[in-house]
Amino acid sequence: MKNKYINFVLTGDKNYIIPITVAITSILINMDKSGICRFFLFTTDFNESDINIIQKLKKKYNFELINIDMNNYKDFFDKMDISTFKNQYISLATYYRLLMFKILPEDVDKCFYIDSDMIIDTDLSTVYDNLTEEKLAYVVVEILAMQHRRTILSHCYEIEDFKNFQNDALKYPYFNAGFFFVNIKLANELNIFEKMLDFLNRFPNSPYADQDILNAVIGQKYSNLINYLELSYNVFCDIDYEQPFNDAFYNEEIIKASFKNPKVYHYAGANKPWINTKVANYYDIWWKYLKLSLYRKMKNPKEKIIRIIENDRYKIYKVFFIKITFKKS
């Protein structure tokens, strides 16, 4: 572990206090203990009580937590209309991650961005140490979008900023912005934030929000400064990995191997394990880490689906809050 701090940015609002805490717990559990994790929370409505909940993890782990109120920076995004987003579960908060290129303290030379709906099931200190000064970012290609790029990414074929992608998509692939690692020092030297702001001003309502911005600037302008991490660092939990992925950047063998052994679980999409039981894969992984967090007493909905109550004369099946009674023969 070469660095004193391992820096992370997570974003969210009060609705995400539980998943943010669980994500942080998963990072701390798996991290090399010789480094100190430093978490920057970009939030809008966290109060002192919310922050104190996460701070209680300090009884067990050594880390620092800095909450940054995004209400002070909303002017950057005043041109956007979130009602135009293709994914209606995306909020303005998703744009806040762009500010990591602008407002982090000067001593932050490199930093992870982690979506709050992720579980980190690996030690990220090795990745942190391996980012060299001449590399701008480590990213993970979004395989579903790449496999179906003519439909999912149709807008990229209409924007000049994606001309490299248009000419050779496999050489200039589209990456997912839920997990990436960036050289903040080099990004500042290259004026990355100003270039992202320029794209935002020209395309204020791009279909995939800040992910399009990050791809247009970092992915397209500086692809020679990017390393593409293996897919296991961003495994989507709601994807059917048995479907064909023969044109998605990674080969199918790597895709299947990553699905079997994820390092980072991404509960992207409308179904979240803390909301419902409809997540296609790895539902129990998220709950495993929740049980290791400060919210360990929270009830898993799957455990409440069926409860059997018996007495001498009746057997009662309790399905959620509905009781079904059968008389014993």
Secondary structure, 3 states (H helix, E strand, C coil): CCCCEEEEEEEECHHHHHHHHHHHHHHHHHCCCCCEEEEEEEECCCCHHHHHHHHHHHHCCCEEEEEEEHHHHHHHHCCCCHHHCCCCCCCHHHHHHHHHHCCCCCCCCEEEEECCCEEECCCCHHHHHHCCCCCCEEEEECHHHHHCHHHHCHHHHCCHHHHHHHHCCCCCCCEEEEEEEEEHHHHHHCCHHHHHHHHHHHCCCCCCHHHHHHHHHHHHHCHHHEEECCHHHCEECCCCCCCCCCCCCCCHHHHHHHHHCCCEEECCCCCCCCCCCCCCCCHHHHHHHHCCCCCCCCCCHHHHCCEEEECCCEEEEEECCEEEEEECC
